[in-house]
Structure formats: C-alpha cells, structure tokens
Amino acid sequence: MRAAANALAAFRALATLPIFWAVTHQEHGIAFLWFAAAALSDLADGWFARRTRPSALGALLDPLADKILVAGTALALAVARSIPMELAALLIAREGIVAAARLAAFRARTHHPAERLGKVKTAVQLAALALTVAAHPLAPAHGPAVALLWVAALIGIATMPRYRFRG
C-alpha cells in the first residue's frame, strides 16, 4: 500500500504538466478534469497512507506533490491571465518556503505531520484552484473563485510560522 500512496503522489505532481498545458490553451474542461483527478488522488493517497505506517519517503512525497500541483497550477493561471500575478507569486512563494522547510526536516530525519489548519488550507486551496481552473476568466463564477483563492493564500500565510520555527 505504501507503493500505491507514493504512486499517487507521483501522479499528482506529474498531472501538473497537462494541467499547465490545458490552462494556458484555454481548455478549461480538460484542465478541470486533470486537476480534479490530481486533487482526488490526494484523498486516495491519504487513505492508503492511513492503512499502513507511512514511509519517510512517502511523508516527504505527499506534501511535495501537493506543493508542485498548487504552484504549477497557480503559475499556469497567471500565465493565462486568469489570476493576478501577485496572487500566483504569493501561492508559489509560500509553497516553496514550506517545501524547503519540509526538505530540511527530512534531511534532519525529523517528521512534522500535517496539522489541522494545514489540512484546512489544502482543502480550501484545492477547491479554490479547481473552481478557478474550471471558470473561464469572463464567466460570472470566476470572480468568486479568485476571491476564494485569495482566502486560501491568506490561510497559507497563517500556517507558515508553524514551519519556520520547527526543526
């Protein structure tokens, strides 16, 4: 089951490539299907991981795959001018900083399991990205989707001190 969880994490990270292509080519339906599959793989990954004792590699791959998915999708949305570049930069910077903190913890052979607020942030962020990916920039639903993405970014900022002072 560990192998299945790790394979799902790898899928999530690699799914960023077709998502990026579809978003930048205004193929909103295709982008949404890929994004939804990738986001749902996070749930399945967690299900497998809870049934076994997660490996150290899996504990690193799962959140790293989430960060690649979020950062890659945010970049695609900014390139396609579906979200402000500042929002994408905020999302990407936060994910990069937290990924670096997690990598440092991995190298130090320590593990910091996800906390409740981090899980809330991930759920809100994935939902907001899914809605933003699905909505054409001129559609009425696009504005609320981007607003929700700003909320997710703010929750992400609120969770950062938890990583900075650990080690």
Backbone as a printed PyTorch tensor [residue, N CA C, xyz], in Angstrom:
tensor([[[  0.8220,  -1.2040,   0.0000],
         [  0.0000,   0.0000,   0.0000],
         [  0.8580,   1.2580,   0.0000]],

        [[  2.0640,   1.1520,   0.5760],
         [  2.9580,   2.3070,   0.5410],
         [  3.2800,   2.6840,  -0.8910]],

        [[  3.5060,   1.6670,  -1.7170],
         [  3.8340,   1.9310,  -3.1220],
         [  2.6690,   2.6300,  -3.8190]],

        [[  1.4440,   2.2400,  -3.4830],
         [  0.2720,   2.8770,  -4.0910],
         [  0.1950,   4.3460,  -3.6800]],

        [[  0.4420,   4.6280,  -2.4050],
         [  0.4050,   6.0190,  -1.9330],
         [  1.4790,   6.8450,  -2.6290]],

        [[  2.6750,   6.2860,  -2.7540],
         [  3.7570,   7.0110,  -3.4290],
         [  3.4650,   7.2130,  -4.9100]],

        [[  2.8560,   6.2160,  -5.5500],
         [  2.4880,   6.3480,  -6.9670],
         [  1.4470,   7.4450,  -7.1520]],

        [[  0.5070,   7.5470,  -6.2230],
         [ -0.4990,   8.6040,  -6.3140],
         [  0.1300,   9.9790,  -6.1280]],

        [[  1.0960,  10.0790,  -5.2390],
         [  1.7980,  11.3560,  -5.0580],
         [  2.5470,  11.7210,  -6.3360]],

        [[  3.1920,  10.7350,  -6.9550],
         [  3.9050,  10.9920,  -8.2150],
         [  2.9240,  11.4210,  -9.3030]],

        [[  1.7710,  10.7530,  -9.3700],
         [  0.7490,  11.1450, -10.3470],
         [  0.3320,  12.5950, -10.1370]],

        [[  0.1220,  12.9730,  -8.8800],
         [ -0.3260,  14.3340,  -8.5730],
         [  0.6900,  15.3570,  -9.0680]],

        [[  1.9420,  15.0940,  -8.8270],
         [  2.9810,  16.0240,  -9.2820],
         [  3.0500,  16.0670, -10.8060]],

        [[  3.0200,  14.9090, -11.4490],
         [  3.1260,  14.8590, -12.9120],
         [  1.8810,  15.3950, -13.6140]],

        [[  0.7230,  15.3210, -12.9590],
         [ -0.5110,  15.8380, -13.5510],
         [ -0.4350,  17.3470, -13.7610]],

        [[  0.5030,  17.9830, -13.0970],
         [  0.6760,  19.4310, -13.2540],
         [  1.0080,  19.7810, -14.7080]],

        [[  1.6910,  18.9150, -15.4110],
         [  2.0790,  19.2040, -16.8050],
         [  0.8640,  19.3240, -17.7340]],

        [[ -0.0320,  18.3290, -17.7850],
         [ -1.2090,  18.5270, -18.6400],
         [ -2.1340,  19.6410, -18.1450]],

        [[ -2.1730,  19.8670, -16.8430],
         [ -2.9750,  20.9730, -16.3090],
         [ -2.4190,  22.2920, -16.8290]],

        [[ -1.1080,  22.4460, -16.7580],
         [ -0.4690,  23.6770, -17.2350],
         [ -0.7930,  23.8960, -18.7090]],

        [[ -0.6430,  22.8400, -19.5030],
         [ -0.9360,  22.9630, -20.9430],
         [ -2.3900,  23.3620, -21.1630]],

        [[ -3.3080,  22.6650, -20.5140],
         [ -4.7350,  22.9150, -20.7370],
         [ -5.1350,  24.3180, -20.2950]],

        [[ -4.6390,  24.7680, -19.1600],
         [ -4.9790,  26.1130, -18.6760],
         [ -4.4520,  27.1620, -19.6500]],

        [[ -3.2000,  27.0190, -20.0650],
         [ -2.6060,  28.0360, -20.9400],
         [ -3.1600,  27.9910, -22.3550]],

        [[ -3.8520,  26.9210, -22.7040],
         [ -4.5050,  26.8300, -24.0170],
         [ -6.0150,  27.0150, -23.9200]],

        [[ -6.4640,  27.5340, -22.7550],
         [ -7.8800,  27.8390, -22.5280],
         [ -8.7850,  26.6150, -22.6800]],

        [[ -8.2710,  25.4630, -22.3710],
         [ -9.0530,  24.2180, -22.3930],
         [ -9.5280,  23.9490, -20.9620]],

        [[-10.5130,  24.7450, -20.5230],
         [-10.9380,  24.7320, -19.1230],
         [-11.4940,  23.3800, -18.6780]],

        [[-12.2430,  22.7230, -19.5300],
         [-12.8070,  21.4180, -19.1640],
         [-11.7220,  20.3720, -18.9610]],

        [[-10.7740,  20.3250, -19.8810],
         [ -9.6660,  19.3690, -19.7610],
         [ -8.8330,  19.6930, -18.5210]],

        [[ -8.5510,  20.9680, -18.3150],
         [ -7.7640,  21.3780, -17.1430],
         [ -8.4780,  20.9600, -15.8580]],

        [[ -9.7890,  21.1920, -15.8160],
         [-10.5450,  20.8390, -14.6130],
         [-10.5170,  19.3340, -14.3690]],

        [[-10.6860,  18.5270, -15.4080],
         [-10.6750,  17.0720, -15.2190],
         [ -9.3280,  16.5870, -14.6830]],

        [[ -8.2400,  17.0790, -15.2480],
         [ -6.9110,  16.7060, -14.7650],
         [ -6.7160,  17.1840, -13.3310]],

        [[ -7.1290,  18.4200, -13.0600],
         [ -6.9410,  18.9640, -11.7090],
         [ -7.7750,  18.1790, -10.7040]],

        [[ -9.0080,  17.8880, -11.0540],
         [ -9.8800,  17.1300, -10.1440],
         [ -9.2880,  15.7500,  -9.8680]],

        [[ -8.7890,  15.0890, -10.8950],
         [ -8.1720,  13.7690, -10.6980],
         [ -6.9550,  13.8820,  -9.7800]],

        [[ -6.1570,  14.9070,  -9.9910],
         [ -4.9660,  15.1000,  -9.1530],
         [ -5.3670,  15.3970,  -7.7090]],

        [[ -6.3490,  16.2720,  -7.5180],
         [ -6.7850,  16.6180,  -6.1650],
         [ -7.3980,  15.4050,  -5.4630]],

        [[ -8.1870,  14.6360,  -6.1850],
         [ -8.7810,  13.4360,  -5.5910],
         [ -7.7210,  12.3870,  -5.2660]],

        [[ -6.6260,  12.3920,  -6.0170],
         [ -5.5470,  11.4460,  -5.7090],
         [ -4.9470,  11.7350,  -4.3370]],

        [[ -5.0490,  12.9740,  -3.8800],
         [ -4.5620,  13.3100,  -2.5470],
         [ -5.4080,  12.5990,  -1.4870]],

        [[ -6.7060,  12.5340,  -1.7020],
         [ -7.5790,  11.8150,  -0.7610],
         [ -7.2530,  10.3290,  -0.7540]],

        [[ -7.0900,   9.7610,  -1.9450],
         [ -6.7760,   8.3340,  -2.0390],
         [ -5.4060,   8.0490,  -1.4280]],

        [[ -4.4640,   8.9230,  -1.6740],
         [ -3.1200,   8.8020,  -1.1130],
         [ -3.2080,   8.7590,   0.4140]],

        [[ -3.9780,   9.6580,   0.9810],
         [ -4.1540,   9.6890,   2.4330],
         [ -4.8120,   8.4290,   2.9530]],

        [[ -5.7660,   7.9040,   2.2060],
         [ -6.4540,   6.6760,   2.6060],
         [ -5.4550,   5.5210,   2.6760]],

        [[ -4.6260,   5.3800,   1.6370],
         [ -3.6160,   4.3240,   1.6410],
         [ -2.6090,   4.5340,   2.7750]],

        [[ -2.1810,   5.7550,   2.9560],
         [ -1.1660,   6.0470,   3.9700],
         [ -1.6810,   5.7460,   5.3820]],

        [[ -2.9630,   5.9820,   5.6330],
         [ -3.5170,   5.7110,   6.9570],
         [ -3.6330,   4.2130,   7.2360]],

        [[ -3.6390,   3.3980,   6.2150],
         [ -3.7560,   1.9540,   6.3980],
         [ -2.4170,   1.2760,   6.6510]],

        [[ -1.3580,   2.0030,   6.4480],
         [ -0.0220,   1.4840,   6.7210],
         [  0.7560,   2.5540,   7.4650]],

        [[  1.8800,   2.1760,   7.9680],
         [  2.7560,   3.1810,   8.5670],
         [  3.4770,   3.8630,   7.4190]],

        [[  3.2560,   5.1630,   7.2170],
         [  3.8630,   5.8310,   6.0610],
         [  5.3860,   5.7770,   6.1230]],

        [[  5.9880,   5.5940,   4.9560],
         [  7.4450,   5.6080,   4.8800],
         [  7.9310,   7.0520,   4.9820]],

        [[  9.2070,   7.2120,   5.3120],
         [  9.7920,   8.5550,   5.3720],
         [  9.7000,   9.2110,   3.9990]],

        [[  9.9300,   8.4240,   2.9440],
         [  9.8350,   8.9530,   1.5870],
         [  8.4070,   9.4080,   1.2940]],

        [[  7.4380,   8.6050,   1.6620],
         [  6.0400,   8.9710,   1.4390],
         [  5.6340,  10.2220,   2.2000]],

        [[  6.1630,  10.3610,   3.4120],
         [  5.8620,  11.5490,   4.2190],
         [  6.4210,  12.8110,   3.5710]],

        [[  7.4610,  12.6700,   2.7700],
         [  8.0120,  13.8050,   2.0360],
         [  7.2950,  13.9960,   0.7040]],

        [[  7.0460,  12.8900,  -0.0140],
         [  6.4510,  12.9860,  -1.3500],
         [  5.0380,  13.5550,  -1.3460]],

        [[  4.2170,  13.1620,  -0.3850],
         [  2.8210,  13.6050,  -0.3750],
         [  2.7010,  15.1280,  -0.3250]],

        [[  3.2830,  15.8060,   0.6730],
         [  3.1420,  17.2660,   0.6760],
         [  3.9030,  17.9350,  -0.4630]],

        [[  5.0080,  17.3270,  -0.9020],
         [  5.7520,  17.8990,  -2.0210],
         [  4.9120,  17.8570,  -3.3020]],

        [[  4.2090,  16.7540,  -3.5130],
         [  3.3310,  16.6470,  -4.6820],
         [  2.2180,  17.6950,  -4.6220]],

        [[  1.6690,  17.9220,  -3.4360],
         [  0.6420,  18.9620,  -3.2740],
         [  1.2050,  20.3240,  -3.6640]],

        [[  2.4240,  20.6030,  -3.2280],
         [  3.0440,  21.9050,  -3.4980],
         [  3.3400,  22.0870,  -4.9820]],

        [[  3.7760,  21.0220,  -5.6400],
         [  4.0210,  21.0940,  -7.0860],
         [  2.7070,  21.3490,  -7.8140]],

        [[  1.6570,  20.6470,  -7.4150],
         [  0.3460,  20.8310,  -8.0440],
         [ -0.1520,  22.2590,  -7.8620]],

        [[ -0.0680,  22.7740,  -6.6520],
         [ -0.5540,  24.1310,  -6.3700],
         [  0.2850,  25.1710,  -7.1070]],

        [[  1.5980,  25.0750,  -6.9840],
         [  2.4710,  26.0760,  -7.6100],
         [  2.3610,  26.0340,  -9.1320]],

        [[  2.3610,  24.8500,  -9.7030],
         [  2.2570,  24.7340, -11.1650],
         [  0.9320,  25.2450, -11.7000]],

        [[ -0.1400,  24.9350, -10.9830],
         [ -1.4600,  25.4050, -11.4130],
         [ -1.5710,  26.9160, -11.2600]],

        [[ -1.0560,  27.4470, -10.1590],
         [ -1.0840,  28.9050,  -9.9590],
         [ -0.2870,  29.6080, -11.0580]],

        [[  0.8690,  29.0640, -11.3960],
         [  1.6720,  29.6560, -12.4630],
         [  0.9190,  29.6170, -13.7920]],

        [[  0.3030,  28.4950, -14.1000],
         [ -0.4700,  28.3810, -15.3430],
         [ -1.5970,  29.4010, -15.3760]],

        [[ -2.3080,  29.5520, -14.2610],
         [ -3.4120,  30.5170, -14.2030],
         [ -2.9060,  31.9440, -14.3860]],

        [[ -1.7400,  32.2510, -13.8410],
         [ -1.1720,  33.5920, -14.0100],
         [ -0.7200,  33.8160, -15.4490]],

        [[ -0.0810,  32.8280, -16.0370],
         [  0.3610,  32.9370, -17.4370],
         [ -0.8460,  33.1500, -18.3480]],

        [[ -1.9440,  32.4500, -18.0370],
         [ -3.1700,  32.5750, -18.8320],
         [ -3.9670,  33.8280, -18.4740]],

        [[ -3.4640,  34.6130, -17.5390],
         [ -4.1040,  35.8370, -17.0600],
         [ -5.4750,  35.5800, -16.4340]],

        [[ -5.5920,  34.4080, -15.8010],
         [ -6.8280,  34.0710, -15.1000],
         [ -6.7960,  34.5140, -13.6450]],

        [[ -5.5890,  34.6930, -13.1070],
         [ -5.4480,  35.2310, -11.7540],
         [ -4.3370,  36.2790, -11.7890]],

        [[ -4.3430,  37.2060, -10.8290],
         [ -3.2680,  38.2040, -10.7930],
         [ -1.9090,  37.5340, -10.5360]],

        [[ -0.8800,  38.0550, -11.1510],
         [  0.4700,  37.5260, -10.9680],
         [  0.8760,  37.5820,  -9.4930]],

        [[  0.4170,  38.6240,  -8.7700],
         [  0.7490,  38.7490,  -7.3470],
         [  0.1940,  37.5770,  -6.5400]],

        [[ -1.0050,  37.1360,  -6.8770],
         [ -1.6050,  36.0000,  -6.1830],
         [ -0.8080,  34.7360,  -6.4730]],

        [[ -0.4610,  34.5380,  -7.7290],
         [  0.3440,  33.3640,  -8.0820],
         [  1.6840,  33.4030,  -7.3650]],

        [[  2.3300,  34.5750,  -7.3360],
         [  3.6270,  34.7000,  -6.6680],
         [  3.5020,  34.3800,  -5.1790]],

        [[  2.4360,  34.8250,  -4.5520],
         [  2.2080,  34.5580,  -3.1370],
         [  2.0460,  33.0530,  -2.8960]],

        [[  1.2170,  32.4210,  -3.7190],
         [  0.9940,  30.9770,  -3.5800],
         [  2.2880,  30.1990,  -3.8160]],

        [[  3.0060,  30.5550,  -4.8650],
         [  4.2350,  29.8370,  -5.2110],
         [  5.3020,  30.0470,  -4.1410]],

        [[  5.4570,  31.2780,  -3.6680],
         [  6.4630,  31.5580,  -2.6390],
         [  6.1590,  30.7860,  -1.3640]],

        [[  4.9160,  30.7940,  -0.9390],
         [  4.5440,  30.0680,   0.2780],
         [  4.8380,  28.5840,   0.1290]],

        [[  4.4340,  28.0060,  -0.9910],
         [  4.6560,  26.5800,  -1.2070],
         [  6.1490,  26.2630,  -1.2570]],

        [[  6.9330,  27.1350,  -1.8760],
         [  8.3740,  26.9230,  -1.9500],
         [  9.0430,  26.9840,  -0.5920]],

        [[  8.6600,  27.9570,   0.2180],
         [  9.2420,  28.1000,   1.5570],
         [  8.8990,  26.8890,   2.4250]],

        [[  7.6580,  26.4620,   2.3800],
         [  7.2510,  25.3200,   3.1930],
         [  7.8930,  24.0360,   2.6700]],

        [[  8.0260,  23.9000,   1.3510],
         [  8.7000,  22.7210,   0.7990],
         [ 10.1510,  22.6730,   1.2680]],

        [[ 10.8140,  23.8240,   1.2960],
         [ 12.2060,  23.8790,   1.7710],
         [ 12.2880,  23.4920,   3.2470]],

        [[ 11.3360,  23.9510,   4.0540],
         [ 11.3160,  23.6000,   5.4730],
         [ 11.0860,  22.1030,   5.6580]],

        [[ 10.1930,  21.5350,   4.8670],
         [  9.9320,  20.0930,   4.9520],
         [ 11.1530,  19.2920,   4.5070]],

        [[ 11.8320,  19.7560,   3.4670],
         [ 13.0340,  19.0700,   2.9980],
         [ 14.1250,  19.1260,   4.0680]],

        [[ 14.2800,  20.2620,   4.7190],
         [ 15.2680,  20.3830,   5.7980],
         [ 14.9310,  19.4230,   6.9370]],

        [[ 13.6620,  19.3060,   7.2640],
         [ 13.2490,  18.3770,   8.3190],
         [ 13.5250,  16.9350,   7.8930]],

        [[ 13.2760,  16.6200,   6.6300],
         [ 13.5360,  15.2810,   6.1050],
         [ 15.0180,  14.9580,   6.2050]],

        [[ 15.8490,  15.9020,   5.8230],
         [ 17.3050,  15.6870,   5.8960],
         [ 17.7790,  15.5240,   7.3330]],

        [[ 17.1130,  16.2140,   8.2580],
         [ 17.4560,  16.0930,   9.6770],
         [ 16.8140,  14.8590,  10.3060]],

        [[ 16.1390,  14.0810,   9.4850],
         [ 15.4660,  12.8530,   9.9170],
         [ 14.3740,  13.1160,  10.9580]],

        [[ 13.7150,  14.2610,  10.7980],
         [ 12.5640,  14.5550,  11.6420],
         [ 11.3370,  14.6100,  10.7480]],

        [[ 10.1990,  14.4560,  11.3330],
         [  8.9540,  14.4630,  10.5670],
         [  7.9410,  15.3200,  11.3060]],

        [[  7.3030,  16.1870,  10.5700],
         [  6.2630,  17.0390,  11.1370],
         [  4.9590,  16.7240,  10.4200]],

        [[  4.0970,  15.9310,  11.0360],
         [  2.8420,  15.5980,  10.3710],
         [  1.9800,  16.8350,  10.1360]],

        [[  1.1300,  16.7260,   9.1430],
         [  0.2370,  17.8380,   8.8160],
         [ -0.6770,  18.1240,  10.0030]],

        [[ -0.8980,  19.4010,  10.2350],
         [ -1.7820,  19.8200,  11.3090],
         [ -3.1520,  20.1810,  10.7320]],

        [[ -4.1050,  20.3420,  11.5980],
         [ -5.4860,  20.6170,  11.1870],
         [ -5.5900,  21.8560,  10.2890]],

        [[ -4.9580,  22.9730,  10.6810],
         [ -5.0450,  24.1900,   9.8720],
         [ -4.4070,  23.9820,   8.4970]],

        [[ -3.3370,  23.2180,   8.4490],
         [ -2.7070,  22.9140,   7.1670],
         [ -3.6140,  22.0910,   6.2690]],

        [[ -4.3410,  21.1620,   6.8670],
         [ -5.2900,  20.3610,   6.0910],
         [ -6.4550,  21.2200,   5.5900]],

        [[ -6.8980,  22.1470,   6.4310],
         [ -7.9560,  23.0780,   6.0060],
         [ -7.4480,  23.9280,   4.8470]],

        [[ -6.2170,  24.4240,   4.9880],
         [ -5.6130,  25.2400,   3.9280],
         [ -5.5620,  24.4660,   2.6210]],

        [[ -5.1260,  23.2160,   2.6810],
         [ -5.0320,  22.3990,   1.4710],
         [ -6.4070,  22.1970,   0.8480]],

        [[ -7.4070,  21.8930,   1.6590],
         [ -8.7620,  21.6700,   1.1320],
         [ -9.3140,  22.9330,   0.4770]],

        [[ -9.1710,  24.0680,   1.1460],
         [ -9.6700,  25.3350,   0.5880],
         [ -8.8920,  25.6910,  -0.6750]],

        [[ -7.5960,  25.4980,  -0.6250],
         [ -6.7500,  25.8310,  -1.7730],
         [ -7.0940,  24.9670,  -2.9870]],

        [[ -7.2410,  23.6680,  -2.7810],
         [ -7.5610,  22.7890,  -3.9000],
         [ -8.9520,  23.0960,  -4.4620]],

        [[ -9.9130,  23.3690,  -3.5800],
         [-11.2640,  23.7260,  -4.0470],
         [-11.2210,  25.0350,  -4.8310]],

        [[-10.5070,  26.0240,  -4.3020],
         [-10.4190,  27.3230,  -4.9750],
         [ -9.7120,  27.2010,  -6.3220]],

        [[ -8.6360,  26.4220,  -6.3630],
         [ -7.9390,  26.2240,  -7.6450],
         [ -8.8280,  25.4870,  -8.6440]],

        [[ -9.5570,  24.4750,  -8.1750],
         [-10.4520,  23.7370,  -9.0740],
         [-11.5010,  24.6690,  -9.6700]],

        [[-12.1020,  25.5060,  -8.8310],
         [-13.1070,  26.4510,  -9.3240],
         [-12.4960,  27.4620, -10.2910]],

        [[-11.2950,  27.9190,  -9.9880],
         [-10.6360,  28.9110, -10.8480],
         [-10.2400,  28.2910, -12.1740]],

        [[ -9.7530,  27.0700, -12.1320],
         [ -9.3770,  26.3610, -13.3650],
         [-10.6090,  26.1370, -14.2360]],

        [[-11.7290,  25.7870, -13.6040],
         [-12.9460,  25.4680, -14.3550],
         [-13.6150,  26.6930, -14.9640]],

        [[-13.4960,  27.8330, -14.3020],
         [-14.2270,  29.0290, -14.7360],
         [-13.4380,  29.8030, -15.7860]],

        [[-14.0810,  30.0690, -16.8800],
         [-13.4790,  30.9410, -17.8940],
         [-13.3110,  32.3220, -17.2610]],

        [[-12.2120,  33.0180, -17.5450],
         [-11.9760,  34.3300, -16.9130],
         [-13.1030,  35.3460, -17.0820]],

        [[-13.9470,  35.1840, -18.0910],
         [-15.0500,  36.1190, -18.2950],
         [-16.3660,  35.6210, -17.6890]],

        [[-16.3560,  34.4180, -17.1080],
         [-17.5750,  33.8540, -16.5270],
         [-17.8770,  34.5030, -15.1740]],

        [[-19.1570,  34.6010, -14.8100],
         [-19.5200,  35.2060, -13.5230],
         [-18.9130,  34.4790, -12.3180]],

        [[-18.6880,  33.1840, -12.4220],
         [-18.1460,  32.4130, -11.3020],
         [-16.6600,  32.6690, -11.0830]],

        [[-16.0030,  33.2820, -12.0530],
         [-14.5600,  33.4630, -11.9620],
         [-14.1620,  34.3750, -10.8000]],

        [[-14.8450,  35.4830, -10.6250],
         [-14.5130,  36.4210,  -9.5420],
         [-14.5760,  35.7790,  -8.1660]],

        [[-15.6830,  35.1010,  -7.8210],
         [-15.7430,  34.4260,  -6.5210],
         [-14.6750,  33.3310,  -6.3660]],

        [[-14.3550,  32.6380,  -7.4470],
         [-13.3230,  31.5980,  -7.3800],
         [-11.9660,  32.2110,  -7.0380]],

        [[-11.6370,  33.3440,  -7.6700],
         [-10.3690,  34.0220,  -7.3870],
         [-10.3750,  34.5710,  -5.9600]],

        [[-11.5080,  35.0820,  -5.5030],
         [-11.6070,  35.5750,  -4.1270],
         [-11.3400,  34.4390,  -3.1320]],

        [[-11.8890,  33.2700,  -3.3970],
         [-11.6490,  32.1140,  -2.5380],
         [-10.1710,  31.7150,  -2.5740]],

        [[ -9.5430,  31.8800,  -3.7160],
         [ -8.1180,  31.5810,  -3.8280],
         [ -7.2890,  32.5480,  -2.9780]],

        [[ -7.6980,  33.8160,  -2.9140],
         [ -7.0350,  34.7750,  -2.0220],
         [ -7.1890,  34.3370,  -0.5560]],

        [[ -8.3810,  33.8600,  -0.1890],
         [ -8.6120,  33.3690,   1.1750],
         [ -7.6750,  32.1950,   1.4590]],

        [[ -7.5640,  31.2740,   0.5160],
         [ -6.6600,  30.1310,   0.6830],
         [ -5.2190,  30.5980,   0.8430]],

        [[ -4.8310,  31.6140,   0.0810],
         [ -3.4690,  32.1490,   0.1890],
         [ -3.2360,  32.7380,   1.5760]],

        [[ -4.2280,  33.4300,   2.1080],
         [ -4.0940,  34.0210,   3.4470],
         [ -4.0200,  32.9410,   4.5300]],

        [[ -4.7980,  31.8840,   4.3730],
         [ -4.7050,  30.7630,   5.3150],
         [ -3.2990,  30.1510,   5.2200]],

        [[ -2.7910,  30.0440,   4.0050],
         [ -1.4390,  29.5190,   3.8130],
         [ -0.3900,  30.3610,   4.5130]],

        [[ -0.5320,  31.6730,   4.4260],
         [  0.3990,  32.5740,   5.1150],
         [  0.2940,  32.3560,   6.6290]],

        [[ -0.9360,  32.1850,   7.1240],
         [ -1.1490,  31.9890,   8.5620],
         [ -0.4920,  30.7050,   9.0730]],

        [[ -0.3390,  29.7000,   8.2170],
         [  0.2640,  28.4340,   8.6550],
         [  1.7850,  28.4480,   8.5860]],

        [[  2.3810,  29.4310,   7.9550],
         [  3.8330,  29.4180,   7.7560],
         [  4.6690,  29.4380,   9.0320]],

        [[  4.3270,  30.2100,  10.0540],
         [  5.1790,  30.2100,  11.2580],
         [  5.3370,  28.8300,  11.8950]],

        [[  4.3840,  27.9690,  11.6760],
         [  4.4800,  26.6170,  12.2320],
         [  5.6610,  25.8600,  11.6400]],

        [[  6.0350,  26.1790,  10.4190],
         [  7.1610,  25.5010,   9.7650],
         [  8.4790,  26.1930,  10.0830]],

        [[  8.4690,  27.4770,  10.1690],
         [  9.6780,  28.2570,  10.3140],
         [ 10.4270,  27.9570,  11.6110]],

        [[  9.6900,  27.7200,  12.6770],
         [ 10.3340,  27.5650,  13.9750],
         [ 10.5340,  26.1170,  14.3810]],

        [[ 10.2450,  25.1910,  13.5140],
         [ 10.4510,  23.7870,  13.8100],
         [ 11.7860,  23.3420,  13.2570]],

        [[ 12.2400,  22.2000,  13.7120],
         [ 13.4430,  21.7450,  13.0990],
         [ 13.9600,  20.5270,  13.7030]]])
